[in-house]
Amino acid sequence: MQVIMTIGNRDLLNREKTLFLCSKKTPIELYEYVFRWTDSLTERDCIACFNSTDMEAEVLKALLVAKVPTVLYVMNRFTDVNNMQIETALQENRMAIVVLRRNEPRGKGQTPRLRNEYVLSLCKHVVCGYVNRNGSVFGLLAGRNDVEWLIDDQQALMAAEPNRYERWTVAQDKVLLRMYYADMGIHAIHKQLHRTYTAIYARIHAITQPEEWLKGREFEDYVLSLFNVQEGGRLVLQEWQGDKSLGLIQPENNSNPDFVFRYDQEEFAIECKWREKLKTDLSKDLFPAEKIENYKRFSKTRNMPVHIVLGIGGEPSNPNLIYRIPLENINSIISSDISITQSLCPVRTFDAATFVRQKETEGKAYTMEEKRKHHSNAYKSWTPADDEQLIAFYEEGKDTKELSSIFKRNEGAIRSRLKKLVKTDDGEQ
C-alpha cells in the first residue's frame, strides 16, 4: 500500500491505535454490542477505522460525535467531503484521513484484504464487531492474540434486540431528521429517542429520500457542473426534470430526460445515469425498451437530440469513468458483443457544441474503433515496459509528435502519461 495523502492531524498517526474491524453484513440487531464499546472510549484513545460498510460508517459517526481521536483509512480518494461530523473533527484537530492506493494490482477482489493487512501492521490492538467466520476478516485475524471480540456466535444467533413497533410522533420525526442530516448516526439518535436501531433505520428510510434517488440526483449535479452554464451565456439550462412521485403514482413527465439545454438557438436533452458497476444485461438495467421509446418520442416531439451521460464507478459526485452516448447509438451498444468501456471513449469535460444537432455527424469519431484507425493503441493500458521506453525516449529529446508515432497514441495521451510519470518520480524523491 502507498499513502497518497494525509488530511488533518498527522500527529495521530504516531499514536498507539486500535483498529476496528467487522464483516460487511453485520445484522442491525447486533449494533448495540458494538456501541457499548464506542461508549466506553475517551479522548485518550485513538481508533483506526474504515468507512466502506454500513456498520463501519455508523461506528465512525459514533466516534466523531463522542470526540474520540480517529484515523480514517480510505482507498484512492476521500469523497465524503460534505459530512458535518468529519468537517468538525478536522477543524478541532482530532481526526486524520489517510488516502491509500495499492502499489501494484494483485488480482480482482484483493484490495480490502491488502488494505486490512496494511492497517493491521500499523495498529497495536484490534477490536472486532460481528465477524462472519467464513469471511476474509476472520481468516485474517486467526492466531492473533491482540484481538477483542465484541460479539460471539451465540449473540449473533440470538439477535438480541427486540423488533417491536411503536408509533412515531411528529416531534420525534423532527429530532430524527435534524440528527440524521447532521450526520450524527443512528447511535446518537438511539440515545436521544430511546428507539431500537432497527426502528430508527426503518424510520429513516420511510421519511427520507431513497439512497438510489439521492445517488441519481448527486450524479445530475455532477453532470451539470461539467457544463459552462452562466447567466447571459450561450448555454442555457431550460429544464431540470426532478423525479417526483406519490407512492406508485408518477407524473407523466418523469419519463422525460433529466435536462434540456439551449445552445445559441439549438436545443438538446440529456438523461443522466450512474452505476457503481455495469450489469451484464444492459437492456434491463440501463436501457429498458420502454425508457428508450419514451426518449425517442420526446426527441421527435420536441425536435431535439437526446444523449445519455453515463457514469461508472467511484462516487456519483466523482465517477471513475463518464461516457456520452447519443440516443441513436443505444441499440448498437445493446446488441454489441463488446462492452461499453471497450467500445466508447471516456470523457471528463463537455463542449455543448458536440450535443446539438449540427454536430451529430461527428458521432463516429466518438467510438474507440474510429479512434484506433488513427492511433492503434488508443485507450489501451500502459505497461511498465511502455513506461520505461517512453521515459527513455523522452530523456533522449524526442518530442511528443515523434513519441506519438512510436507508441501509436495521440499526442494528448503522450503528454498526459509523461506528466504522470514525471510527477510520480518527483513525488517519490
Secondary structure, DSSP 8 states (H G I E B T S, - for coil): -EEEEEEE-GGGGGS--EEEE--SS--GGGHHHHHHHHHT--TT--EEE--SSHHHHHHHHHHHHTT--EEEEEES----TT-HHHHHHHHTT-EEEEEEE-SS--STT-HHHHHHHHHHTT-SEEEESS--TTSHHHHHHTT-SSEEES--HHHHHHT-S--------HHHHHHHHHHHHTT-HHHHHHHHH---HHHHHHHHHHHS--HHHHHHHHHHHHHHHTS---TTSSEEEEEE-----BTTB--GGGGS-SEEEEETTEEEEEEEEEESS--S-HHHHT--HHHHHHHHHHHHHHT--EEEEEEESSBTTB-SEEEEEEGGGHHHHHH-SS-HHHHB---SS--GGGTSGGGGGGGGGGBHHHHHHH-TTTT----HHHHHHHHHHHHTT--HHHHHHHHTS-HHHHHHHHHHHHHHHHHH-
